[in-house]
Amino acid sequence: MIEAKDLRIGNLITWNPQLLNPNVTLPPLQIEVFAILPRGVGYVFPNIENRVEPFEDDIAQIGERFKRLEELEPIALSIEILENEGFTQKGGLLGSKYFEKGDLQLKQTGNYFTSVSVTALHTHEFTLPIRHFHQLQNLYFALTGEELETKLHGQQS
Protein backbone atom coordinates (compact mmCIF):
# COMPACT_ATOMS: atom_id res chain seq x y z
CA MET A 1 0.00 0.00 0.00
CA ILE A 2 1.11 3.54 -0.71
CA GLU A 3 0.61 6.45 1.67
CA ALA A 4 -0.97 9.63 0.30
CA LYS A 5 1.88 11.76 1.73
CA ASP A 6 4.37 9.94 -0.53
CA LEU A 7 2.60 10.89 -3.75
CA ARG A 8 2.58 13.89 -6.08
CA ILE A 9 0.21 14.66 -8.91
CA GLY A 10 1.66 13.02 -12.02
CA ASN A 11 3.17 10.01 -10.23
CA LEU A 12 2.78 6.65 -11.94
CA ILE A 13 1.63 3.81 -9.69
CA THR A 14 -0.25 0.52 -10.06
CA TRP A 15 -3.91 -0.06 -9.30
CA ASN A 16 -4.26 -3.68 -8.22
CA PRO A 17 -7.90 -4.58 -7.42
CA GLN A 18 -6.77 -7.99 -6.13
CA LEU A 19 -5.27 -6.32 -3.05
CA LEU A 20 -8.79 -5.75 -1.70
CA ASN A 21 -10.48 -8.75 -3.28
CA PRO A 22 -8.33 -11.74 -4.30
CA ASN A 23 -11.23 -13.11 -6.38
CA VAL A 24 -11.13 -10.18 -8.83
CA THR A 25 -9.85 -11.20 -12.25
CA LEU A 26 -8.92 -7.71 -13.48
CA PRO A 27 -5.16 -7.41 -14.00
CA PRO A 28 -3.16 -4.67 -12.26
CA LEU A 29 -3.06 -1.48 -14.35
CA GLN A 30 -0.70 1.46 -14.40
CA ILE A 31 -2.39 4.75 -13.50
CA GLU A 32 -1.32 8.38 -13.18
CA VAL A 33 -2.19 10.29 -10.00
CA PHE A 34 -4.56 13.16 -10.78
CA ALA A 35 -5.67 14.16 -7.26
CA ILE A 36 -4.56 13.19 -3.75
CA LEU A 37 -7.10 12.63 -1.00
CA PRO A 38 -6.63 11.37 2.58
CA ARG A 39 -7.99 7.89 1.74
CA GLY A 40 -7.36 7.57 -1.95
CA VAL A 41 -6.29 9.13 -5.20
CA GLY A 42 -7.97 10.45 -8.28
CA TYR A 43 -6.38 8.94 -11.34
CA VAL A 44 -6.36 8.82 -15.10
CA PHE A 45 -5.05 6.17 -17.42
CA PRO A 46 -1.91 7.63 -18.98
CA ASN A 47 -2.21 8.93 -22.55
CA ILE A 48 -5.97 8.35 -22.75
CA GLU A 49 -8.11 11.42 -23.33
CA ASN A 50 -11.92 11.44 -23.16
CA ARG A 51 -13.86 14.08 -25.03
CA VAL A 52 -17.42 15.05 -24.25
CA GLU A 53 -17.93 16.45 -27.75
CA PRO A 54 -15.37 15.56 -30.42
CA PHE A 55 -15.03 19.14 -31.67
CA GLU A 56 -16.01 21.18 -28.61
CA ASP A 57 -13.39 23.96 -28.52
CA ASP A 58 -10.86 21.27 -29.48
CA ILE A 59 -9.92 20.85 -25.79
CA ALA A 60 -9.32 17.36 -24.42
CA GLN A 61 -11.14 16.64 -21.18
CA ILE A 62 -9.71 13.96 -18.92
CA GLY A 63 -12.11 11.52 -17.29
CA GLU A 64 -11.55 11.33 -13.51
CA ARG A 65 -11.71 8.20 -11.39
CA PHE A 66 -10.89 7.51 -7.72
CA LYS A 67 -9.33 4.49 -5.98
CA ARG A 68 -8.68 3.72 -2.33
CA LEU A 69 -5.09 3.63 -1.08
CA GLU A 70 -5.51 -0.05 -0.16
CA GLU A 71 -5.82 -0.86 -3.89
CA LEU A 72 -2.64 0.93 -4.90
CA GLU A 73 0.93 -0.28 -5.01
CA PRO A 74 4.18 1.23 -6.21
CA ILE A 75 6.02 0.31 -9.39
CA ALA A 76 9.30 -1.32 -8.38
CA LEU A 77 12.33 0.58 -9.67
CA SER A 78 14.58 -1.59 -11.83
CA ILE A 79 17.62 -1.23 -14.06
CA GLU A 80 15.34 -1.64 -17.09
CA ILE A 81 13.13 1.24 -15.97
CA LEU A 82 16.15 3.48 -15.33
CA GLU A 83 17.51 2.75 -18.80
CA ASN A 84 14.05 3.32 -20.32
CA GLU A 85 13.94 6.72 -18.57
CA GLY A 86 17.25 7.82 -20.11
CA PHE A 87 19.68 6.90 -17.33
CA THR A 88 22.97 5.40 -18.51
CA GLN A 89 24.86 2.81 -16.54
CA LYS A 90 28.37 3.71 -15.43
CA GLY A 91 31.04 1.88 -13.49
CA GLY A 92 32.40 3.25 -10.25
CA LEU A 93 35.22 2.45 -7.90
CA LEU A 94 35.60 -1.15 -6.77
CA GLY A 95 33.10 -2.38 -9.33
CA SER A 96 30.13 -0.43 -8.01
CA LYS A 97 27.38 0.49 -10.48
CA TYR A 98 25.61 3.78 -10.81
CA PHE A 99 23.13 5.25 -13.26
CA GLU A 100 23.36 8.81 -14.51
CA LYS A 101 21.01 11.30 -16.15
CA GLY A 102 22.29 14.86 -16.34
CA ASP A 103 23.62 15.84 -12.92
CA LEU A 104 21.67 13.13 -11.10
CA GLN A 105 23.28 9.82 -10.27
CA LEU A 106 21.69 6.78 -8.64
CA LYS A 107 24.01 4.30 -7.01
CA GLN A 108 22.87 0.67 -6.90
CA THR A 109 23.04 -0.62 -3.34
CA GLY A 110 21.79 -4.19 -3.08
CA ASN A 111 18.16 -4.34 -4.20
CA TYR A 112 17.56 -0.58 -4.12
CA PHE A 113 19.18 2.67 -5.25
CA THR A 114 20.52 5.65 -3.35
CA SER A 115 20.72 9.04 -4.93
CA VAL A 116 23.84 11.04 -5.54
CA SER A 117 23.45 14.57 -6.86
CA VAL A 118 26.58 15.82 -8.57
CA THR A 119 27.36 19.48 -9.13
CA ALA A 120 30.41 21.10 -10.69
CA LEU A 121 31.80 21.97 -7.26
CA HIS A 122 30.84 19.09 -4.99
CA THR A 123 28.86 15.89 -4.58
CA HIS A 124 25.92 15.35 -2.22
CA GLU A 125 25.00 11.81 -1.37
CA PHE A 126 21.58 10.98 0.03
CA THR A 127 21.22 7.67 1.79
CA LEU A 128 17.45 7.48 1.45
CA PRO A 129 16.66 4.23 -0.36
CA ILE A 130 14.82 4.63 -3.66
CA ARG A 131 12.87 1.45 -4.36
CA HIS A 132 9.90 2.71 -6.39
CA PHE A 133 9.34 4.67 -9.57
CA HIS A 134 7.21 7.38 -7.91
CA GLN A 135 10.09 8.03 -5.49
CA LEU A 136 12.39 8.59 -8.48
CA GLN A 137 9.83 10.94 -10.04
CA ASN A 138 9.63 12.93 -6.80
CA LEU A 139 13.41 13.06 -6.31
CA TYR A 140 14.05 14.08 -9.90
CA PHE A 141 11.57 16.95 -9.59
CA ALA A 142 12.95 18.04 -6.21
CA LEU A 143 16.54 18.18 -7.49
CA THR A 144 16.01 19.50 -11.02
CA GLY A 145 12.73 21.43 -10.84
CA GLU A 146 11.54 19.48 -13.90
CA GLU A 147 9.27 16.51 -14.31
CA LEU A 148 10.89 13.24 -15.29
CA GLU A 149 9.71 12.71 -18.86
CA THR A 150 8.61 9.11 -18.57
CA LYS A 151 8.26 6.51 -21.28
CA LEU A 152 6.31 4.18 -19.01
CA HIS A 153 2.97 5.79 -19.92
CA GLY A 154 0.37 3.36 -21.13
CA GLN A 155 2.20 0.17 -20.19
CA GLN A 156 0.67 -2.35 -17.89
CA SER A 157 2.74 -3.55 -14.98
N, C-alpha and C positions, 0 to 999 in steps of 0.2 A: 504494500500500500504506500502511496505517496502522501505526504503532508502538504496542505495548501500553501504553507509558508515557504516551501521549497520551490514553488512554481512561479513562472512569469508568463504573461501573455505571449504567445508565439512558441512556447515550448512544445516539443513533440514527445508524446508519451503513448502508452498502449492501453486501450480499453479492452479488458478481458472479462466478459460477462460470467465466465466460469468461476471467477473468484467468489462471487456471491451465490451462484447456483451451479454446482458441478454437472447437473443434468442438461445444461444449455449446450446446444450444438453449434452455436455461432462461434466462428474462430476469432481470436484476438485481432483487433484492428488498430492501426496507428491513427492517432488523432492529434489535432493541434489545439492547444489551449486558447480559448477565446475570452473567457471570463473566469475569475477565481472567486469562489464563495467559501464560507466556512466549512461546509460539508460536501462540497463537490466542485466541479468545473463545468463551465460552458465550453463546448468544443465545436469544431468544424472538421470535416474530412479535408485534408490538405489537397489543394488544387482543384476542388470541386466548387463551382459557383452555381447558385440557384437563382433564376430570374423569375420575378412575378409576371412580368410582361416582357416578351423577347426584345422589344424595341423601346421600352419605356426609358427615355433619357439616356439610353445606352450605358446605364450604371448597373454593375453586377451587385446583387444583394445576396449576402451569405446567410444560409439557413442556420439557425442556432439550435443546439441541443445541449442537454445537461446530463451529467453522470455523477454518481456518488464516488467519493474518494476510495471506498472499499472495492470498487470495480477497476481501479486504475493501477497500473504498474509502470515502472520506468523501463526505458530501453537500455539494455546493458551496453556499455561502451566497449568497443572492440577495436583491434588493429584495422580490420576491414572498414569499419565506420570512419575511423580517423583518416585513412587513405582516401575514402570516398569524399570526405569533407575537405580535401586539399592539403592535409598534413603529409609531410614527407618523413620517412624514417631515416634516422641518422645514428651513427655509432658514437658512443662516448668512451670515457676512460674505463678500463677494466672490463670491456665488453658490454657495458650497459647500453640499453636502447633508449632513444628518445624520439619524439615526433615533433616536427616544427612546422609552423605556419606563421609567416611574418615574424614578429618579435615574440611570439608565444611558443613555448616549448612544453611538452608533456613528457615526463620521464616515466617509463614503465617500471613499476615496483610490485613484483608479484602479480596478483590478478587485478590490480587497479593501477591508476595513473596518478601522479602528483604533478602539480603545475610548476613551471619555472618560467617567469617572465624575464626576458632579457632586454636590457636597454643598452645603448652605446656606452654608458659609463659604468654600469654595475648590473649584477644579477640578483633578483629576488626569488627565493624559493619558498613555495607554500607547501606545507606538508598535509594539507587537507586532501584526503583521498577522493578521486574523481572516478566513480564507478558507472555513472549513468549519463546518457546523452544530454538530458536536460541540464545536468550540472555543467557540462561542457558549454552548452549554449549560454548559460548564466555567467560563467567565468569569462568566456570570450567577450560578451557584452560589457562586463564590468571592467575588463582590462583595456579594451580597444574602443569602447563607445559605439561599436557597430554590431549589428546582428550577424551571427554566423550564417552565411548563405548555405543552406543545407540542400543536399541532393537526395535526402531520404524521403521527401514528400511523396505521398501516394503509394509507398511500399507497405506491404503488410509485414508485421513482425512474425 
